[in-house]
């Protein structure tokens, strides 16, 4: 049923307004078939609204959404070839795990024995074999998350929507699930559309990332693209930590008052005595305002002579941090490669 | 940084004393309700049970305090069994009708009504409970009377034949609505409906919206979502509501006294036996019937998994 030429999902000038609030405002983008596509943004940026528009829980106020080339205007969720993993998992509390997973096949009228066999197979895929008789309330958060995934994937949808599925898990489990999700996506080969506010998740798993802000998309691109070449001050600030220099500070370093951003880990900090910066590098003088030892790295805040402040992150390769509290106020020289600087479309950070 | 700046006040010391003895606090808190429950509440129930195993001496009319099953023998006469069956049938019908009316209303309140509309609905459901029960039943007696509002409306609509047709149905009907089982049932449903709506609404409100979305997302049409998700999750509420409507109807003696045919219900019989007849043992035996019926009803409900989702 999937036409190779058509995108998995196309948004054509789609808006969704709630009264005065423009949750999604004139959004257009395409998601390719088989892609792991993330929608990244702070809460209220419109990413979840877009997901719900694709699922069919909401209808656009204006514009058109195509799924595999066909308009889905007025098509209810139960007639879309799309399944969702909900943020709260939304497992049916009155059914056991196997019946939860077999819900879709049951609705399609599959015989009981067959659908329970399929459910067991799906549970094995998400490493929950043998837990079919349990109630959802007897499972841990990570297990529930897998059940929700199995319940969606058993229907072999052409699109899988994931609404912050790892939000409720602790850090270790989240990292493990990221790896598993990516592996499952490769194995089943269907399009994953992943909503998250966690830039680490988006960068780590996605083929492409769309960065949302205030109901529109700031940038779409590969994770490296979005991180290395942020298109706006918002993207630079939201995806990872970024220094954004404007006005006189930018003037004194780059020679033009245009705003630019530079990632903290791209900056080398010289306290004297070390190797000199290569020719053609960007230089800035300043003094250490404060520093924070983070274990694997140390984070310096440096006030610049020409005004402004830069955050520098230095890996603690040599073992131990360079200095302690006595480092405060020390004059330093900073340098970075010119091509690591990214000029900003917007003047000020959001 | 010394802490013992001033000697603690007696109140502080008492607080500390109790804070360090949580078991004592628990005992103090639970003693009054446990005494109430144990002595006044369960005690009277056991007194009732005990009473039903005594009997009335036919000649003297005095209660003979000897354990016997004679009274229960009297209870299970065909005439009394008819009364019991009549009452249980009425209670069951009232419960089913209450559930049927309450579910859509409760569903609307829980799912669609906004904050303001919900407040209005709550008020509308509770408002009748603020006025006197007897007044409401008497009002219904007038509404249902032969010259009452309902037959007047049917007359104006030239539908008197319909009302007469309904009233001519055997058993349920009668000379007028106010002197038929149908009338009794209508008033029962009116009076107990809030006790069904509120728990059902509470149960439905606890169903997160995402469950309904998940069901639709997995391909279920609204009808299937209702059957497979909403209804099973509402069952504890329906069970709770039905316990109210069923048991309240089983025990009531005022409504069938004022509205309905003269054929008695359990409550009326108990009232008559303990009052004018002075046959307390038989009254007690009769009063045990609703207790046993309710016990049976709850066992059945549990067997069918009504409380599984609790």
Contacts between the chains, C-beta under 8 A, distances in Angstrom:
chain1	res1	chain2	res2	distance
A	55	B	213	7.6
A	55	B	217	6.0
A	56	B	216	7.7
A	56	B	217	8.0
A	57	B	213	5.4
A	57	B	216	7.7
A	57	B	217	7.9
A	76	B	216	6.8
A	77	B	213	7.0
A	77	B	216	4.2
A	77	B	217	5.1
A	78	B	216	4.9
A	78	B	217	7.5
A	78	B	218	7.8
A	78	B	219	5.0
A	78	B	220	5.8
A	78	B	221	5.6
A	82	B	217	7.4
A	83	B	217	5.9
A	83	B	218	6.7
A	84	B	213	7.5
A	84	B	214	7.1
A	84	B	217	4.8
A	86	B	210	5.0
A	86	B	213	7.3
A	86	B	214	6.0
A	87	B	210	7.7
A	88	B	208	6.8
A	88	B	210	5.5
A	90	B	208	6.9
A	90	B	210	3.9
A	90	B	211	5.2
A	90	B	213	6.9
A	90	B	214	3.9
A	91	B	214	7.9
A	92	B	211	6.3
A	92	B	214	7.6
A	92	B	215	7.7
A	92	B	229	6.1
A	93	B	233	7.3
A	93	B	309	6.4
A	94	B	232	4.7
A	94	B	233	6.0
A	94	B	308	6.7
A	94	B	309	4.7
A	103	B	215	7.4
A	103	B	218	5.1
A	103	B	220	7.7
A	103	B	228	7.7
A	104	B	218	4.3
A	104	B	219	5.5
A	106	B	228	7.9
A	107	B	218	6.2
A	107	B	219	4.6
A	107	B	220	4.7
A	107	B	224	5.9
A	107	B	228	7.8
A	108	B	219	6.3
A	151	B	214	8.0
A	151	B	218	7.0
A	152	B	217	7.9
A	152	B	218	7.7
A	155	B	218	6.6
A	155	B	219	6.9
